[in-house]
Amino acid sequence: MTSGMMLVGNPRVPANSLPELIAFAKKYPEKLNMGVAGATGQLAGDALWKQLQIKLNNVPYKGSAPTEFALLSGEVDLSLLTPLTSLAHLNAGKLKAFGITSTQRCPLLPNVVPLAELGVPGYDYQFWTGVFAPAKTPDRVVRTINKAIVEGLQVAEVKDRINQLGFVTVGSSPEEFAEFVRNEVAKYRKVIAESGIQQL
């Protein structure tokens, strides 16, 4: 399962689109504050700001709930929140969306465009869930488990529930998932090195 993060802002942010947000941030460097709930959000945000060549201030919070409250109250200007968390606030006009960090749209918010389509080519940062086994697990066991998981993900009720939570089903093979994990590790390692992050 995978899910992008919504780049959302408090209504007071003087921008209603990604180009407007970029223009404002370039005109007023480090004026905007970014609420950060965890490592994935910080790394995805840092990668985005580097690619857009803008500077924001990261404000760390202990979890998504405090970050959400800070954004709604105007304590911070922007954050990366899950689609499910963002949905009600966007519908109520309490937040505005600038894009989603995944290359695919979210079933919950299909009108929110991927940032990769908004002038940030190649940008793709997502939450993802996978099943791991000890390194010496026999191949036949791994493939039996994988087959059961993939079949389970194809059940209509399961897929519907996953979509309701804002996730997209994948159901890859062991080889595909291993390659995906290797690429993710390399991608995040590069972001960490370029951001100068020493501790998360």
Secondary structure, DSSP 8 states (H G I E B T S, - for coil): -EEE-EEEE-TTSS-SSHHHHHHHHHHSTT-SEEEE-SHHHHHHHHHHHHHHT---EEEE-SSHHHHHHHHHHTSSSEEEE-HHHHHHHHHTTSSEEEEESSSS--SS-TTS-BGGGTT-TT---EEE------TT--HHHHHHHHHHHHHHHTSHHHHHHHHHTT-B-----HHHHHHHHHHHHHHHHHHHHHHT----
